[in-house]
Amino acid sequence: MTSPPATNSAATNRVLAAVEALKRLDRDGAVALLREEVREGPPNGERWQSIGRLAKQIGAVDIQREAARRFAATPPPTLSRLLYGWGELVETGRSREAREQVARLAEKHRQIPQVQHFLGTQAVGEGKAEEGASHFRAALAQKPAMIESWSALAMTKTFAPGDPDLAALEKLRSAPGLTDPMLRSRLLYTLGKAYHDCRDFGAAFEAYSEGAALRRGTETFDYDAMERQATQALTDFTPERMARLRPSGHSGSRAIFVNGLPRSGSTLTETILTAHPDIADGGEINLLRPALIPVAGETMIGAHEFEAAMGDHPDPWGTLARTYEGLLAERFGPEGRIVDKTLQQSLRMGLLLHTLPDARVLWMRRSPEDTALSCFRTYFTAGVPWSWSLADIGRVFALEDRLFAHWVKLFPERIMTVPYEELVSAPDVWIPKIADHAGVSYDRAMAQFHRQERVVRTASAMQVREPMRTDRVGQAEAYGPLLDEFRAAYAG
């Protein structure tokens, strides 16, 4: 016998109770309340969007998917809700399901520009550049000022002087109606990419700089907060202090961690690994953070408070490890190793390696100037607010250097440094090393990583479909003194 639908009051109380549970660092309690809401709550409604966001925050992927489905099913049907639902499916590893839903639409609805754009992004994520470009052009044919489609189209091609697409972008730049700072910024980054392809590096830098200034006006970055967090990690997680923590009883590690700054080659290494038949998938999955919710602030004080709260539990840290691996199973299924290349794991590396004592880390290192330029040239849609300023990039890179040196000294056997320049120059040497450190046997498919079929959702989606290349080494030299602001900040 099924339970009657929950009243609005009961449903609201459950969600509020879940929020309160999180404030008490009780992730399991919050998940249980949301699961109850899924069982007894209404089949649709606007409120499921906020429930899905809360589920995402705590790593409850199955609840996130179901909440998105119910939000998308809320009558009357709207394009924005459908796009949101498809996007959540893609984010949680159900790209095929999202495409199947699009395929069930009537033909006239599939031709809507936003739907064509969505199909284009899926094609590009699968490495199908020509198919993706076709969808983007179909969207632009109906909506010529659709900036997100211009931005995506630019990533599928190499511009040359006289390119009609470049002329169209320049015309859009001078159009009086483009006043939204986010859209204008994205257009400027797209122009910067076009000028860079044409080797007009001065014009490219000017476009990137103007676009970055607009992003700084809409998305703030608190460097002082990041520095405090990094300094606390460096101070807290010393050999002496870590020895006072209770050991984790967890054995094995389904995850292979790939760490490093954005644009340092982490997606390349991830793609090499996922070409192995025993490695299922990966990405910037961000599931360790919700597993560590019981550790307040991910600090040493929080670690001791967590141990105290667990009382006589025989294996508190192993419990968190099992929570993390349970989240992996929800997201990827029960089989296969998984690559976790979540950004900024550098700040929680001590807790990561304490909780998962058998885990191994591949830490990407690339020329600071090349990495800085690549970050400055990339229109990150979320999560990298320091990339809109060369000075901020320099200061963040200097912090990363301190964290890298600290963790490598503390865990020399568990962290292997992978120099990007050496990897692309000598893949036959480095790919077997990567496999060995990850705990898998070398497989020839790893050397043919660019041929595998998988979804890549980062700015490197097209680059990792190509054989190993060395022509991106030293790209910053073309910008010369234009990067001096970065150099000064990085030098301190």
C-alpha positions in Angstrom: 0.0 0.0 0.0 1.5 3.3 -1.1 1.7 6.3 1.3 -0.5 9.3 0.5 1.2 12.2 -1.1 2.9 14.4 1.5 1.3 17.7 2.4 3.2 20.8 1.5 3.8 21.4 5.2 5.3 17.9 5.8 7.4 18.2 2.7 8.7 21.6 3.7 9.5 20.4 7.2 11.5 17.5 5.8 13.6 19.7 3.6 14.1 22.2 6.4 15.1 19.4 8.7 17.6 18.2 6.1 19.2 21.6 6.1 19.3 21.6 9.8 20.9 18.2 9.8 23.7 19.5 7.5 24.3 22.4 9.9 25.0 19.7 12.5 27.3 17.9 10.0 24.9 15.0 9.8 25.1 14.1 6.2 23.5 10.7 6.6 20.5 12.3 8.4 20.1 14.8 5.6 20.2 12.1 3.0 17.6 10.0 4.9 15.2 13.0 5.0 15.5 13.7 1.3 15.0 10.0 0.5 11.8 10.1 2.5 10.7 13.2 0.6 11.4 11.3 -2.7 9.2 8.4 -1.5 6.3 10.4 -0.1 6.6 13.8 -1.9 4.6 15.0 -4.9 5.4 13.7 -8.4 6.4 17.2 -9.7 6.7 20.8 -8.7 9.0 23.8 -8.8 10.4 23.0 -5.3 12.2 19.9 -6.7 14.8 22.1 -8.3 16.0 23.4 -4.9 15.8 19.9 -3.5 18.0 18.7 -6.4 20.5 21.4 -5.5 20.6 20.3 -1.9 21.1 16.7 -3.0 24.0 17.7 -5.2 25.6 19.6 -2.3 25.6 16.4 -0.2 26.6 14.0 -3.1 23.2 12.2 -3.3 23.4 11.6 -7.0 20.3 9.4 -7.3 18.2 12.0 -5.4 19.7 14.8 -7.6 18.6 12.9 -10.8 15.1 12.2 -9.5 14.6 15.7 -8.3 15.6 17.0 -11.8 13.2 14.6 -13.4 10.3 15.7 -11.2 11.1 19.4 -11.8 11.3 18.9 -15.6 7.9 17.1 -15.4 6.2 20.0 -13.7 3.2 21.2 -15.8 2.9 23.2 -18.0 6.0 21.9 -19.9 8.6 24.6 -20.5 11.9 24.5 -22.4 13.9 25.9 -19.5 12.8 23.0 -17.3 13.6 20.4 -19.9 17.0 21.9 -20.5 17.7 21.9 -16.7 16.6 18.2 -16.5 18.8 17.2 -19.4 21.7 19.1 -18.0 21.4 17.3 -14.6 21.3 14.0 -16.4 24.5 14.8 -18.2 26.2 16.1 -15.1 25.4 12.8 -13.2 26.6 10.6 -16.0 23.4 9.9 -17.9 24.2 11.6 -21.2 22.6 8.8 -23.2 19.3 9.1 -21.3 19.3 12.9 -22.0 19.8 12.3 -25.7 17.0 9.7 -25.7 14.7 12.2 -24.2 15.6 14.8 -26.8 15.0 12.2 -29.6 11.5 11.7 -28.4 10.6 15.3 -29.0 8.6 16.3 -32.1 10.9 17.3 -35.0 9.8 21.0 -34.7 10.8 21.0 -31.0 14.2 19.4 -31.7 14.9 22.3 -34.1 14.6 25.0 -31.4 17.9 26.8 -31.1 18.5 25.9 -27.4 17.8 22.3 -28.2 20.2 22.3 -31.1 22.8 23.9 -28.8 22.3 21.2 -26.2 22.7 18.5 -28.9 25.9 20.3 -30.1 27.5 20.3 -26.7 26.7 16.6 -26.3 28.3 15.8 -29.7 31.4 17.8 -28.8 31.7 16.1 -25.4 31.8 12.8 -27.3 34.5 14.1 -29.6 32.2 14.6 -32.7 33.4 18.1 -33.7 31.7 18.2 -37.1 28.3 17.0 -35.7 28.6 19.5 -32.9 29.4 22.3 -35.3 26.4 21.4 -37.4 24.1 21.7 -34.4 25.6 25.1 -33.4 25.2 26.5 -36.9 21.6 25.3 -37.0 21.0 27.2 -33.7 22.8 30.3 -35.1 20.8 30.2 -38.3 17.7 30.9 -36.3 19.3 33.0 -33.6 22.4 34.8 -34.9 23.2 36.5 -31.7 23.2 33.3 -29.6 26.6 33.9 -27.9 26.9 30.5 -26.2 26.6 28.7 -29.6 29.3 31.0 -31.1 31.5 30.2 -28.1 31.0 26.5 -28.5 31.4 26.6 -32.3 34.7 28.3 -31.9 36.0 25.4 -29.9 35.4 23.0 -32.9 37.5 24.9 -35.4 40.7 26.8 -36.1 40.2 30.4 -37.3 42.2 31.9 -40.1 42.5 35.5 -41.3 39.5 36.4 -43.5 37.3 33.8 -41.8 33.6 34.9 -42.2 32.9 33.6 -38.7 35.5 36.0 -37.4 33.8 38.9 -39.2 30.4 37.8 -37.8 31.9 37.9 -34.3 33.4 41.3 -34.8 30.0 42.6 -36.0 28.4 41.2 -32.9 31.0 42.9 -30.7 30.0 46.3 -32.1 26.3 45.7 -31.9 24.6 48.1 -29.5 22.2 45.6 -27.9 24.8 43.3 -26.3 24.9 44.8 -22.8 24.6 41.7 -20.6 28.1 41.5 -19.0 28.2 37.7 -18.9 27.2 37.3 -22.6 29.5 40.1 -23.7 32.4 38.6 -21.7 31.8 35.2 -23.4 31.8 36.9 -26.8 35.1 38.5 -26.0 36.7 35.2 -25.0 35.4 33.7 -28.2 37.0 36.6 -30.2 40.2 36.1 -28.2 40.3 32.5 -29.3 39.8 33.5 -32.9 42.5 36.1 -32.8 44.9 33.6 -31.1 44.2 31.1 -33.9 45.1 33.9 -36.4 48.3 34.6 -34.4 47.2 38.1 -33.6 48.3 37.8 -30.0 47.9 41.5 -29.2 44.3 41.6 -30.3 43.7 38.2 -28.5 45.1 39.5 -25.2 43.1 42.7 -25.5 39.9 40.7 -26.0 40.6 38.3 -23.2 41.5 41.2 -20.8 38.2 43.0 -21.6 36.2 39.8 -21.1 38.0 39.1 -17.8 37.3 42.5 -16.5 33.6 42.0 -17.1 33.7 38.7 -15.3 35.5 40.2 -12.3 32.5 42.6 -12.1 30.0 39.8 -11.7 32.0 37.1 -9.8 34.2 38.0 -6.9 37.3 36.1 -5.7 38.4 36.1 -2.1 42.1 35.4 -2.3 42.6 36.0 1.5 40.1 33.3 2.3 41.9 30.8 0.0 45.3 31.8 1.5 43.9 31.2 5.1 42.6 27.8 4.1 45.9 26.8 2.5 47.9 28.1 5.4 45.7 26.2 7.8 46.1 23.0 5.8 49.9 23.4 5.8 50.0 24.1 9.5 47.5 21.4 10.5 48.6 18.5 8.5 52.1 17.8 9.6 53.5 14.3 10.3 53.3 14.8 14.1 49.7 16.1 14.0 48.5 13.5 11.6 50.0 10.7 13.7 47.6 11.7 16.5 44.6 10.9 14.3 43.1 7.4 14.5 44.1 5.4 11.5 41.6 4.5 8.8 40.9 0.8 8.5 39.7 1.1 4.9 41.7 -1.0 2.4 42.0 -0.6 -1.3 40.9 2.4 -3.4 38.5 2.3 -6.2 39.4 5.9 -7.1 42.6 7.0 -8.8 43.2 10.7 -8.0 44.5 13.1 -10.6 45.4 16.5 -9.2 46.8 19.7 -10.5 45.8 23.2 -11.6 43.2 23.7 -14.3 44.8 23.4 -17.8 47.8 21.6 -16.5 47.1 18.3 -18.3 44.8 16.6 -15.8 42.1 15.8 -18.4 44.8 14.3 -20.7 46.0 12.0 -17.9 42.4 11.2 -17.0 41.7 10.2 -20.6 44.8 8.0 -20.8 43.7 6.2 -17.7 40.1 5.7 -18.7 41.3 4.1 -21.9 42.3 1.2 -19.7 39.7 -1.6 -19.8 39.6 -1.9 -16.0 38.9 1.8 -15.5 35.3 2.8 -15.9 35.2 6.5 -16.1 35.9 9.7 -14.2 35.9 13.5 -14.2 35.6 16.4 -11.9 33.1 14.5 -9.8 33.5 16.4 -6.5 32.3 13.5 -4.3 35.0 13.5 -1.6 33.8 16.9 -0.3 30.3 15.6 0.7 31.8 12.4 2.2 33.9 14.7 4.4 30.9 16.8 5.6 31.2 15.4 9.1 34.7 16.9 9.4 33.9 20.6 10.2 35.8 22.9 7.8 38.0 20.0 6.7 40.4 21.1 9.4 42.5 19.3 12.1 40.2 20.6 14.8 37.2 19.3 12.8 39.0 16.0 12.4 39.4 15.6 16.2 35.8 16.7 16.8 34.7 14.1 14.3 36.6 11.4 16.1 35.2 12.5 19.4 31.6 12.5 18.0 32.1 8.9 16.7 32.9 7.8 20.3 33.9 4.1 20.5 33.3 3.5 16.8 36.0 1.0 15.7 36.8 2.8 12.4 35.5 6.4 12.0 37.8 7.3 9.1 36.9 4.0 7.3 33.3 5.0 7.6 34.0 8.2 5.6 36.0 6.1 3.1 33.0 3.8 2.6 30.7 6.8 2.2 32.9 8.1 -0.5 33.1 4.8 -2.3 29.3 4.4 -1.9 28.9 7.7 -3.7 31.1 6.4 -6.5 28.9 3.4 -6.9 25.8 5.6 -7.1 27.4 7.7 -9.8 29.2 5.1 -11.8 27.8 1.7 -10.8 29.6 -1.1 -8.8 32.3 -2.1 -11.3 35.6 -0.6 -12.4 38.2 1.8 -11.1 37.3 5.5 -11.3 39.4 8.6 -12.0 38.7 11.5 -9.7 40.1 14.7 -11.0 38.1 17.1 -8.9 39.6 20.6 -8.9 41.4 22.0 -5.8 41.9 18.7 -4.0 45.2 20.2 -3.0 43.4 21.9 0.0 42.1 18.6 1.3 44.9 16.3 0.3 45.8 15.4 4.0 42.3 14.3 4.8 42.0 12.5 1.4 45.1 10.4 2.0 44.4 9.7 5.6 40.8 8.6 4.9 41.9 6.4 2.0 45.2 5.0 3.0 45.7 3.0 -0.2 44.8 5.8 -2.5 47.3 7.0 -5.1 47.6 10.5 -6.6 49.0 11.6 -10.0 49.8 15.3 -9.6 50.1 17.2 -12.9 52.8 19.9 -13.2 53.1 22.2 -16.2 55.1 25.3 -17.1 53.6 28.0 -14.9 53.5 30.5 -17.7 51.8 28.1 -20.2 49.3 27.1 -17.5 48.6 30.7 -16.6 48.0 31.7 -20.2 45.7 28.8 -20.8 43.7 29.6 -17.6 43.4 33.3 -18.7 42.3 32.2 -22.1 39.6 29.8 -20.9 36.0 30.9 -20.3 35.3 28.8 -17.2 31.6 28.6 -16.7 31.9 28.1 -12.9 34.3 27.4 -10.1 37.5 29.3 -11.1 36.9 33.0 -10.2 40.6 33.6 -9.9 41.2 33.0 -13.6 39.7 36.5 -14.5 42.9 38.2 -13.3 46.5 37.6 -14.1 47.5 38.8 -10.7 45.1 36.4 -9.0 46.4 33.6 -11.2 49.9 34.3 -10.1 49.0 34.3 -6.4 47.0 31.2 -6.6 49.8 29.4 -8.5 52.2 30.4 -5.8 49.9 28.9 -3.2 49.6 25.7 -5.2 53.4 25.4 -5.3 53.5 25.5 -1.5 50.8 22.9 -1.2 52.4 20.7 -3.8 55.8 20.8 -2.0 54.2 20.1 1.4 52.1 17.1 0.3 54.9 15.5 -1.9 57.2 15.7 1.1 54.6 14.2 3.4 53.5 11.4 1.1 56.4 10.7 -1.3 55.4 7.2 -2.1 51.7 7.9 -2.7 52.0 11.0 -4.9 53.7 10.8 -8.3 54.5 14.0 -10.1 53.7 13.9 -13.8 55.4 16.8 -15.7 53.2 17.7 -18.7 56.1 18.5 -21.0 57.7 15.2 -20.4 54.5 13.3 -20.8 53.7 14.7 -24.2 57.3 14.4 -25.3 57.8 10.8 -24.2 54.4 9.1 -23.8 56.0 5.7 -24.2 58.0 6.3 -21.0 55.3 8.1 -19.0 52.1 6.2 -19.7 53.5 2.9 -18.2 54.7 4.9 -15.2 51.2 6.4 -14.8 49.6 2.9 -15.1 52.0 1.4 -12.5 51.4 4.2 -10.0 47.6 3.8 -10.5 47.9 0.1 -9.7 46.9 -1.2 -13.1 48.9 -3.1 -15.7 49.9 -1.1 -18.8 47.4 -1.7 -21.7 48.1 -0.7 -25.3 44.7 1.1 -25.4 46.2 3.7 -23.1 48.6 4.9 -25.8 45.6 5.2 -28.2 43.6 7.2 -25.6 42.3 9.6 -28.2 40.3 6.9 -30.0 38.1 6.0 -27.0 34.4 6.9 -26.9 33.5 8.7 -23.8 32.0 12.0 -22.7 34.5 14.8 -21.8 32.9 17.9 -20.2 36.0 20.2 -19.8 37.6 22.8 -22.0 39.9 20.0 -23.2 37.1 18.0 -24.8 38.5 18.3 -28.3 42.2 18.3 -27.4 42.1 14.9 -25.9 40.6 13.5 -29.1 44.0 14.1 -30.8 47.2 12.1 -30.5 49.8 13.4 -28.1 51.1 16.8 -29.3 54.0 19.0 -28.2 53.0 22.2 -30.0 51.3 23.6 -26.9 54.6 23.6 -25.0 55.9 27.1 -24.7 52.8 28.9 -26.0 53.2 31.7 -23.5 56.3 32.9 -25.3 54.1 34.4 -28.0 52.6 36.8 -25.4 55.9 38.0 -24.0 55.6 41.0 -21.7 51.8 40.8 -21.8 52.1 38.2 -19.0 54.3 40.4 -16.8 51.4 41.0 -14.3 51.3 37.2 -13.8 55.0 36.9 -13.5 55.2 39.6 -10.8 52.4 38.2 -8.7 53.8 34.6 -9.0 57.2 35.8 -7.9 55.7 37.3 -4.9 
